[in-house]
Amino acid sequence: MKRTEDSARLLLITLGCPKNVADSRQIAEAISQRFPALKIRQNDDGGEYAVAIVNTCGFIRQARDHTRETIRKIIAARQLGRIRSVVIYGCMVEVAAAQLAEEFPEADRIIHLQNIQQIIEHCASLIANGETSDVSVSAMRPSIPPDPQYPHLAYLKIAEGCSRRCSYCTIPAIRGGFRSRSSDAIIQEAQQLAEAGVRELLLVAQDLVNYGRDRSGERELPGLLRKLHEIEGIHWIRLLYLHPIGLSDELLSTMAELPKVCRYIDLPLQHVSDRMLKVMRRGGSRQFLEQ
């Protein structure tokens, strides 16, 4: 397999939720900036690749099993000579890096969420003799190009992590505490997406309703929606993962007032039993949810 950018291809497989999709697009954008001629595929077509990156999911057992199965298939393709290098990245690395290293010694790199720059450097070592000085990546400021399969929409991550401590959830251990992106960075990215032809923004975060609270003490999602609503070219704004605790009258009124905001609520109730909600440390009560 040749080492030149013109002939090289990269396989980027994404497992898990839309937040992982956003992370993968951040990786794809950073790599495309450094290697404009590099062809990036999201599904294995049976061809040859310089690098295969598996963006893993480690949230529940079934997801971890699926991740392992996917990695095994990629390792098998490498053993057939189709893939030169294998990189394991993402959520499962945060909770099982040692196990992955032991189970898959054939993997060249196992990279944590905050170290996307290492992916760029590894690709450069295979494709362009290690030259990476002109690309710098920040995990909190992604530039996400539209999905070629659905060019009219894009996931827009507005925050990272979660500071709730639900008893059954591993997200805080995987992604860390809740951190909001600045509204300026979000608006800039949304404008770039609109210029690229995106018409629908899907706002994602582990705890969308708490946007801004870590910085100002106030929930700032209604104000952010008003700013996004003003962007020319954006026709629809959809909110994903709205925790019941924090779904305020102000937010609902804002959604009703702004025509571009879809009348859509993705509300994970999880349970309505007071006893179970307490055990799960979800907060609230059946009476609260019914009201």
Wavefront OBJ file of the C-alpha trace (Angstrom):
o trace
v 0.000 0.000 0.000
v 1.428 3.406 -1.010
v 2.076 6.088 1.581
v 1.025 9.076 -0.556
v -2.018 11.184 0.297
v -3.436 10.909 -3.222
v -3.696 7.129 -3.067
v -4.476 6.699 0.653
v -7.897 6.107 2.173
v -9.111 6.265 5.753
v -11.905 4.213 7.316
v -13.740 5.954 10.174
v -16.324 3.747 11.853
v -18.636 5.363 14.413
v -20.479 3.391 17.080
v -22.985 4.696 19.600
v -24.958 7.911 19.942
v -25.137 11.179 17.983
v -22.507 12.714 20.273
v -20.051 10.139 18.889
v -21.175 11.065 15.376
v -20.282 14.683 16.183
v -16.866 13.589 17.479
v -16.211 11.562 14.332
v -17.054 14.516 12.142
v -14.625 16.596 14.165
v -11.952 13.992 13.454
v -12.883 13.859 9.772
v -12.754 17.645 9.451
v -9.349 17.874 11.147
v -7.903 15.123 8.966
v -9.408 16.670 5.820
v -7.816 20.010 6.672
v -4.404 18.354 6.874
v -4.893 15.941 3.955
v -7.418 17.426 1.480
v -6.992 14.597 -1.051
v -7.439 11.813 1.509
v -10.598 9.806 0.908
v -12.556 9.097 4.115
v -15.185 6.345 4.257
v -17.644 5.579 7.042
v -18.269 1.966 5.984
v -15.851 -0.718 4.885
v -16.238 -1.389 1.170
v -13.698 -4.224 1.134
v -10.895 -2.033 -0.229
v -7.544 -0.968 1.167
v -7.025 1.669 3.850
v -3.989 3.374 5.305
v -5.759 3.732 8.656
v -8.954 2.364 10.209
v -10.314 4.284 13.208
v -13.016 2.756 15.402
v -14.837 5.408 17.458
v -16.145 3.174 20.223
v -19.174 3.138 22.518
v -18.814 1.890 26.091
v -22.110 2.922 27.643
v -23.766 -0.474 28.249
v -22.726 -4.113 27.900
v -24.419 -4.588 24.523
v -22.593 -1.542 23.170
v -19.267 -2.838 24.455
v -19.924 -6.243 22.886
v -20.736 -4.581 19.568
v -17.560 -2.534 19.831
v -15.448 -5.631 20.356
v -17.123 -7.400 17.436
v -16.431 -4.419 15.179
v -12.779 -4.244 16.226
v -12.362 -7.974 15.556
v -13.629 -7.465 11.993
v -11.186 -4.604 11.449
v -8.299 -6.660 12.860
v -9.259 -9.521 10.528
v -9.176 -7.124 7.570
v -5.723 -5.989 8.654
v -4.512 -9.563 8.800
v -5.685 -9.941 5.194
v -3.510 -6.991 4.239
v -6.335 -4.544 3.499
v -5.688 -2.193 6.425
v -2.281 -0.898 7.323
v -2.963 0.536 10.782
v -5.750 0.276 13.372
v -6.709 2.988 15.894
v -9.183 2.440 18.756
v -10.664 5.663 20.112
v -13.558 6.983 22.145
v -15.836 6.200 25.047
v -14.891 2.574 25.620
v -11.239 3.592 25.859
v -12.141 5.780 28.836
v -13.462 2.839 30.839
v -11.551 -0.155 29.448
v -8.265 0.969 27.888
v -6.203 -1.750 29.584
v -8.654 -4.486 28.613
v -8.717 -3.295 25.007
v -4.929 -3.248 24.853
v -4.782 -6.797 26.192
v -7.573 -8.090 23.974
v -6.404 -6.376 20.786
v -2.592 -6.223 20.740
v -2.823 -5.813 16.951
v -4.148 -2.254 17.403
v -1.441 0.333 16.778
v -2.925 3.063 18.939
v -5.538 3.254 21.709
v -6.420 6.921 22.087
v -8.473 8.716 24.749
v -11.233 11.215 23.983
v -9.180 14.311 24.779
v -6.303 13.260 22.521
v -7.746 13.685 19.022
v -4.514 15.414 17.984
v -2.771 12.055 18.392
v -5.011 10.632 15.662
v -3.861 13.383 13.281
v -0.235 12.736 14.165
v -0.633 8.998 13.633
v -2.242 9.514 10.223
v 0.559 11.888 9.290
v 3.191 9.330 10.262
v 1.652 6.918 7.743
v 0.711 9.331 4.975
v 2.862 12.460 5.086
v 6.052 11.656 6.993
v 4.754 13.018 10.268
v 4.132 16.639 9.244
v 1.328 17.943 11.507
v 2.373 21.432 12.580
v -0.388 23.156 10.606
v -3.287 21.365 12.288
v -4.400 21.749 15.890
v -7.563 20.200 17.281
v -9.591 21.158 20.368
v -12.166 18.661 21.623
v -14.339 21.546 22.846
v -14.391 23.460 19.544
v -15.316 21.026 16.790
v -15.887 21.955 13.172
v -18.421 19.475 11.891
v -19.043 19.159 8.144
v -22.408 17.919 6.904
v -22.920 14.184 6.591
v -22.695 13.355 2.854
v -25.621 10.943 3.274
v -27.826 13.628 4.852
v -26.341 16.951 3.727
v -29.344 18.957 4.909
v -28.790 18.246 8.619
v -25.963 18.185 11.139
v -25.506 17.439 14.823
v -24.301 20.506 16.693
v -22.734 19.733 20.063
v -23.296 22.577 22.527
v -21.793 20.999 25.652
v -19.760 18.025 26.814
v -19.997 15.725 29.814
v -22.551 15.481 32.620
v -22.486 16.465 36.296
v -25.597 14.553 37.310
v -24.886 11.402 39.262
v -27.557 8.927 38.194
v -26.716 5.644 39.891
v -26.862 3.548 36.696
v -25.048 5.888 34.283
v -21.365 5.851 33.295
v -21.383 9.093 31.302
v -19.679 11.226 34.009
v -16.912 8.620 34.262
v -16.533 8.523 30.484
v -17.029 12.152 29.493
v -16.307 14.045 32.709
v -18.281 16.864 34.291
v -20.618 19.155 32.371
v -18.877 21.846 30.283
v -20.763 24.275 28.061
v -19.253 25.589 24.863
v -19.278 29.343 24.419
v -22.270 30.703 22.547
v -19.925 32.538 20.153
v -18.252 29.262 19.142
v -21.624 27.546 18.690
v -23.034 30.388 16.573
v -19.897 30.502 14.432
v -20.109 26.770 13.784
v -23.828 26.975 13.016
v -23.164 29.752 10.499
v -20.473 27.665 8.821
v -22.857 24.739 8.611
v -25.560 26.938 7.082
v -23.073 28.191 4.483
v -22.232 24.554 3.694
v -25.882 23.824 2.930
v -27.163 22.518 6.258
v -30.800 23.397 6.855
v -31.552 21.493 10.084
v -29.498 21.674 13.267
v -29.837 18.895 15.821
v -28.557 20.217 19.131
v -26.872 17.526 21.230
v -25.247 17.280 24.641
v -25.332 14.857 27.510
v -27.470 17.369 29.444
v -28.924 19.868 26.988
v -31.267 21.690 29.385
v -28.362 22.698 31.625
v -26.526 24.569 28.884
v -24.725 27.577 30.402
v -25.456 26.707 34.019
v -21.855 25.638 34.699
v -20.633 29.127 33.761
v -23.311 31.624 34.802
v -25.489 29.622 37.158
v -28.414 30.141 34.781
v -29.871 27.851 32.140
v -29.057 29.657 28.900
v -30.604 27.352 26.302
v -33.556 29.685 25.544
v -31.170 32.545 24.765
v -29.000 30.301 22.591
v -32.070 29.211 20.625
v -32.922 32.839 19.902
v -29.436 33.446 18.508
v -29.509 30.297 16.379
v -32.956 31.239 15.128
v -31.500 34.371 13.505
v -29.027 32.486 11.300
v -29.941 32.809 7.642
v -30.242 29.464 5.866
v -31.214 27.428 8.924
v -34.839 26.294 8.640
v -35.207 23.855 11.545
v -33.660 23.458 14.995
v -34.293 20.221 16.884
v -33.424 19.534 20.544
v -32.222 16.095 21.629
v -31.878 14.698 25.178
v -33.942 17.065 27.320
v -33.733 15.957 30.958
v -37.126 16.382 32.713
v -35.420 18.273 35.541
v -34.720 21.559 33.818
v -37.444 21.493 31.177
v -38.656 24.924 32.220
v -41.669 27.002 31.246
v -39.235 29.513 29.728
v -37.742 26.879 27.456
v -41.147 25.595 26.392
v -42.378 29.135 25.718
v -39.273 29.860 23.652
v -39.789 26.698 21.611
v -43.405 27.674 20.975
v -42.475 31.230 20.036
v -39.676 30.519 17.529
v -40.965 29.065 14.221
v -37.670 27.394 13.332
v -37.583 25.339 16.554
v -39.274 21.992 15.919
v -42.226 21.032 18.109
v -40.298 17.994 19.223
v -39.137 16.917 22.663
v -36.800 13.978 23.228
v -37.565 13.377 26.910
v -35.928 10.416 28.696
v -38.310 9.790 31.591
v -36.542 6.508 32.544
v -39.148 5.750 35.256
v -42.246 7.127 37.028
v -42.021 5.194 40.297
v -40.943 7.465 43.149
v -38.993 4.609 44.726
v -37.147 3.792 41.517
v -36.426 7.437 40.728
v -34.837 7.745 44.157
v -32.765 4.579 43.692
v -31.706 5.776 40.247
v -30.889 9.253 41.653
v -32.769 10.819 38.751
v -34.437 13.561 40.792
v -38.080 14.596 40.608
v -41.129 12.470 41.319
v -44.150 10.991 39.581
v -46.176 14.032 40.560
v -43.532 16.326 39.083
v -43.428 14.363 35.818
v -47.211 14.293 35.492
v -47.441 18.030 36.035
l 1 2 3 4 5 6 7 8 9 10 11 12 13 14 15 16 17 18 19 20 21 22 23 24 25 26 27 28 29 30 31 32 33 34 35 36 37 38 39 40 41 42 43 44 45 46 47 48 49 50 51 52 53 54 55 56 57 58 59 60 61 62 63 64 65 66 67 68 69 70 71 72 73 74 75 76 77 78 79 80 81 82 83 84 85 86 87 88 89 90 91 92 93 94 95 96 97 98 99 100 101 102 103 104 105 106 107 108 109 110 111 112 113 114 115 116 117 118 119 120 121 122 123 124 125 126 127 128 129 130 131 132 133 134 135 136 137 138 139 140 141 142 143 144 145 146 147 148 149 150 151 152 153 154 155 156 157 158 159 160 161 162 163 164 165 166 167 168 169 170 171 172 173 174 175 176 177 178 179 180 181 182 183 184 185 186 187 188 189 190 191 192 193 194 195 196 197 198 199 200 201 202 203 204 205 206 207 208 209 210 211 212 213 214 215 216 217 218 219 220 221 222 223 224 225 226 227 228 229 230 231 232 233 234 235 236 237 238 239 240 241 242 243 244 245 246 247 248 249 250 251 252 253 254 255 256 257 258 259 260 261 262 263 264 265 266 267 268 269 270 271 272 273 274 275 276 277 278 279 280 281 282 283 284 285 286 287 288 289 290 291
